């Protein structure tokens, strides 16, 4: 299918801005650009309560006393319900493990909390290149385990916890699902993988078809991976490239969303099919005409709102 007209207009506008490649920008310039862009996506809707906490890093000797933030969003319940304990969605933001943070994804977290009638816990994991793999995935795992172990304290029903994220956050969600299984801990009711990074490879057809001209490029993904990994060999580990796990059996049900004009399209769809082959229940939806990063752009793209509604519907079904 052709590009969605709304996406084409967006890409044309970007082309006129002549933004330099990531490799020619400083890390702070990239992060500030992400924060500035988030402002253009609209203000967050009101929720019942927002609470910030700091969690300890699962420390090595060099990381003693280090902490990372989480933000807990309690929804406004729009119908009569026993709100003593609510289901929870643990969310990991995208940004190539380098950029993005709790604030850049606040609007989508508030929207999901209210629409799905659940508590959303947004994880401010440590980012690269200052913190190489596996820092981000260790923080994502630690936060998820903390939510489960402290569920009642924050008003969460420990039997109804889902996990998910967009892009690099989808990568972390897939890895956390495997870590929880491998350590024989609790099983989330759903993993939501929104155009996830799944494999340290750049040779699938979607990389060839969509590697230039659609905002996220092959060059950018190679740069993100270089920032994330201390050494290239780490990319073969399953918690970096979830599709390389020895087994995908006994993982949580999954919603996998991909975009037609995304370099990451095929790895996300390959992962969905591999999950299905091992007996995991999977819903795979490709959003035709869309590009990487469309999910949070409901003010720009009509299909973004359809994708958000699909996530909300999947969460509500999983929580039920």
Secondary structure, DSSP 4 states (H G I P E B T S, - for coil): -PPPHHHHHHHHHHHHHTPPPGGGS-HHHHHHHHHHHHHHT-PPPP-SEEEEEEEE----GGGTT-EEEEEEEE----S----SSEEEEEEE--STTTS--TGGGHHHHHHHHHHHTSEEEEEEPPPTTTS-TTHHHHHHHHHHHHHHHTTGGGTEEEEEEEEEEETHHHHHHHHHHHHHHHTT----S-EEEES----S---SHHHHHHSSSSSS-HHHHHHHHHHH-SSGGGGGSTTTSGGGSS--TTPPPEEEEEETT-TTHHHHHHHHHHHHHTT--EEEEEETT--TTGGG-TTT-HHHHHHHHHHHHHHHHHH-
